[in-house]
Amino acid sequence: MRNLLIFTMLFCFIGSMAMASQTRVLTMGEVNGIVKDDANIWIFPQTISEYPNLFTAEFDGDYFWQAGANFGFGEDEKAWVLGAYFSQEDFDHYYFDLDNSDEDHRINLFYGRELGGKPFGMNFGYYGGGSENADTDVANNWNESFSRYEFTFGYTPMPELELSAGFAMSTWTDEVSDGTALIDQTAPDGNSDFFLMGRYWMAPRGNCTPLIHGGFYSSKAGIEDYDGTGTLTNTDNYSETMFELGMAMNYDGGSDVLVVSDFGFTFANEKWESAPVGGTATEYKESNIALPFFKIGIDAKVFEWMDFRAGVTNHWVGWKGEQTDEEETWSGAETNTYLGAGFHWGNFEIDARIDENFIEDGPYFISGDDTNNMFEMVTINYFFN
């Protein structure tokens, strides 16, 4: 449901600004950011220094959508890590789509090292595509292009405190011919994203390690529409603000058993505005709150070569939509469950999300149903140190 997508977006936004499938942390109940994992680099890029010499391949069903590697250089305080990732997941702008090309995901580049003895890292993401026709007959010409630049910076001022901040900018050109020259068909009107995130690891209390985490995210998308003569006719704007605060706990269950839990709240506001030139502007607002949310997950060794994983999330949801003289409210609870497994042989690891239907129905030779995949999602890691 839409509300649940909003509540999971703060860590997953980093969905456009972080393209990790996060198989292990997803199957433990959407816990990226509150457990240590190589998927943390997409939220806190300074953690890439903890995972040098790693090759990763990401699968979603039968879709091999991302691959990348981290390369470690130097030693001790001069050590640094460079990461490069390539993905088939392109950017989907709220208002604008290219007619003749895609907003292609070009690259994500990571860099991590110590600055003044403190871990520092950054992630740069770039999307771009376009097409142009430049005939001598101007009436047949067009020019379309899209670019998006994403930056995430992470810093760990003390071992217990990890911080990150990111911003992104999107822009485009959308020109068509009026018969004599190229004129705007649409134009961007302020398209940017910004976020802050942090987590604080508290002192262990027996078998428990509590941590506080929080994040803020703000986004704006806008478009100007023009008629066939280059005259502005309408402006549409969308804005979104989200805030999340939680208290999590990593519990050491002994014998290679990790149980993680999380409790907190998320609040999100969205607003749509449409302003026709010479007409009456309209506005629509939505507010979403999860008060509280819960997460519980486990990662437990079953055999030397296999781990069992499972997780559940539960959001107590409140929603309100407003426009002019209308107001609608809704409340309820939304629950997601996950099942997974981890396989490891030396430096080779496979993390998998298991299809619940496969567990219930069994393989094809038992059920006769060939629509069930054993795994919905898979991450393959190889450490080449």
Secondary structure, DSSP 8 states (H G I E B T S, - for coil): -HHHHHHHHHHHTTTTT-----HHHHHTTS-BTTB--GGGGGT-GGGGGGS-SEEEEEEETTEEEEEEEEEEES-GGG-EEEEEEEES-----SS---SSS---EEEEEEEEEEETTEEEEEEEEEEEEEEEE--SSGGG-EEEEEEEEEEEEEEEEETTEEEEEEEEEEEEEEEEE-SSSEEEEEEE---EEEEEEEEEE---BTTEEEEEEEEEEEEEEEEEEE-TTS-EEEEEEEEEEEEEEEEEEEEE-SSSEEEEEEEEEEEEEEEEEEEETTS--EEEEEEEEEEEEEEEEEEEEEETTEEEEEEEEEEEEEEEEEETTEEEEEEEEEEEEEEEEEEEETTEEEEEEE-HHHHHH--HHHH---S--SEEEEEEEEE--
